[in-house]
Amino acid sequence: MDSSTTPGGSSRREATRQKLYEAAVTLIAEQGFSATTVDEIAERAGVAKGTVYYNFASKSVLFEELLRHGVGLLTASLRQAAESTASGGGSRVDALDAMIRAGLVFIDRYPAFTQLYVAELWRTNRAWQSTLMVVRQEAVAVVEGVLREGVENGEFSEEIDVPLTAAALVGMVLVAALDWKSFQPERSLDDVHAALSRLLQGRVSGRG
């Protein structure tokens, strides 16, 4: 998972944290959170065990920051898709369609992280549950913003439930993409995007 370097010469630490994120997400996807040890994360990342604790106070903190980091990347990609569409003069439907594709591109790039994220949404006894809810809302809020703009300019019906519709669109992309990666890997990203685009634009019935 790519991460930009931060000011102040901390690029080396960011690179190390990046290695730890990648190691953790791969191991936890393979064998679960409880079964994954700090020793294994360090070994997979190619660093000393002490390096893990230097960057993160515990395995739980590492995983919490991993969730924050990954969903942050997804949120940024959704926002960029919406802004690029707007700057190009596209409609709000075009923006939502671009966001669907951006989400699919993200999931195609980070399938293990997406699998973990979706699984954690259903858990209620994790120490990082509050953080997960916050970062989830940040991603959904980007979609909500586009929907509200569409309602305000008359492109969408005033009757739509914006928060629920936004959550449904994000959920549609997540679940459809996981099904694609797990059960229909022969399909291309373009195929999956086209199918979801038809749903978005109401062209499934054949009347459009």
Buried (B, 14 or more C-beta within 10 A) or exposed (E): BEBEEEEEEEEEBBEBBBBBBBBBBBBBBEEEBEEBEBEBBBBBBEBEBEBBBEBBEEBEBBBBBBBBBBBBBBBBBBBBBBEEBBEEEBEBBBBBBBBBBBBBBBBBEBBBBBBBBBBBBEEEEBEBBEBBEEBBBBBBBBBBBBBBBBBEEEEBEEEBEBBEBBBEBBEBBBEBBBEBBEEEEEBEBEEBBEBBBEEBEEEEEEEE
